[in-house]
Amino acid sequence: MRNNLARDGWVTPDTYDNCFNPVIDGPSVYLFLLYPRWDFGSALVAYVGMSTQLSKRLEGHPILTELNKLDCWYMRWFKPTSKHTLRVIERKYIHKFDPPWNIIGRKRGINNV
């Protein structure tokens, strides 16, 4: 999953490898990638969002508070984009990943994690 995200232009402030990038204060689409503890081979995109000021949005994000309560490990990823295309790109990735914490019309989260 991480390699696919990196090839698609996503970066993360949570790792020190080729995809590392500090959080920006500009417009970005972001996602939270969820791993079961000690199983870094499988991952789930838990949430996709967008922000015109990413650094401010990630401070105390309510979904991160929920993810911290799970017996899982998560990574924050983001893809800088223009302010004018944020909604289109966010929608594209919500459709692609169908993240369980994006709750329009359903209960938030996943079962049995």
Buried (B, 14 or more C-beta within 10 A) or exposed (E): BBEEBBEEEBBBBBBEEEBEBEBBEBBBBBBBBBBBEEEEEEBBBBBBBBBEEBBEBBEEBEBBEBBEEBEBBBBBBBBBBEEEEBEEBBEEBBEEBEBBBBEEEEEEBBEEB
